[in-house]
Amino acid sequence: MAQTEQKKRGPSDSGILVVTQTKPPTANCWSCGAMRAAHFCQQCGKVQPPAPVDYFSFFGLPYKLNLEPDKLEREFYALSRHLHPDINAVSSDREQQWSLEQSSQLNDAYRTLKDPITRTEYLLRLQGVQLEEQSKAATEEARRTGKVKKQVVPPDLLEQVFELNMQLEEARMNKKMGEPDRNLERELQDTKKQLQAKYDGMMAELHAAWNEWDTLVERTGQGDTVLEDDRLAVRDKMVDVLNRRSYLRNLLRDIDEVLESQ
């Protein structure tokens, strides 16, 4: 088990602190008894029983956010050559089942970690954070049930969002009445450009937060003490950026829906 440094906090602050883990856990091969790799035996090549590990540990990665996509992809294909069910089609039933489970976990881990946003959201979940209120799932649930999705308007957007909502409502009403307002459409296009620029700029904020987080990981790996407050500060910064980014994405989608219906 990886070691952590963590003060007692409330449930929302639970999670992995800052951990450097160089490789997934290993044990003796069930077939030949040799010290195996985590997912398959390097001696006899037999697939091993799947271990309940997180996606970073599955790839033997530290809990860092600046990953090398090419390196991750190479590792994915290297593991696929050993774990894919087709490779183990003539193995015993239990080996085939292990192969299926390992391959499924491999695919899930790769899909999650290769995308920088889902990677960040996943690490935050390991930190005990769920971004439910801003998520696509929450949006779909609200549409399905007719309930209003809980959202917190970013303070710097309050005035602009108030005006935008009025414009969107007016545009929808114009559509129903068959009286499109071209000036209003141009205003919505301008607002969309402004919001898109803010949305794109948030990746720079997120990169800065990743660098801060990775520095904490590196310090822990070097044996330095990392304060819980420092971890929470960087974690909350990433949460704030992702929430604002998600909110802007929803606004942009609302504008597109109105403009496309005109």
LINBELGI-V448264 format. One line per field, one symbol per residue. psi: psi as a letter, one per 30 degrees, with the letter a starting at -180 (. if undefined). A space follows every 10 residues. Layout:
# LINBELGI-V448264
psi=???
This chain:
# LINBELGI-V448264
psi=kkkljklkll efgllkcjkj jfllkllkkf effljllefl kfefgkklkk killeeeegh klilfjljee eeeeeeeeee fffkeefgfg lleeeeeeee eeeeeeeeee eeffkeeeee eeeeefggkk hefgleeeee eeeefglkkk kjkkeffeee eeeeeeeeee eeeeeefgik jeeeeeeeee eeeeeeeeee ffeeeeeeee eeeeeeeeee fgglkkkeee eeeeefeeee eeeeeeeeee eeeeeeeeef f.
